[in-house]
Amino acid sequence: MNTSVVLAAGTGASWFFTIVGVLIVIALLVLLWTSRRRLARRPDPPQTRQPRAGSWKRPGDDDPV
């Protein structure tokens, strides 16, 4: 078999994989776009100091046993 026959044998599958690859890229771009829109609509965190901010203790850890 010469190389032109070998290369021509896989053209049917290559179109299928090209279309599947393009659809995957489009799906990933749509997911990225929708997640960015969802993050943009999320409210900002409060800028004031919150109670127990930076604490690693649970509320009952200071009680004597």
Steps between C-alpha positions, in 0.01 A plus 500: 500500500629843419474801733215672313274199558594485869438872548171489310369213711455714813319805359152389611598474865706818493195711410309344787778572750540854367131570552507344849806708589338822381184419699706437814680833461168681449355330809799603711476860380128511584570360848772760556269781386210390721721454806646848457150648475394311814805626691436856385146488644619372838487770771827628641601376845440743787787742553440550874667283761288196579458346846769239576688593182833318485414273792601135497315419821149369531261702720526262799880452504563775762275337762685328786448126517 
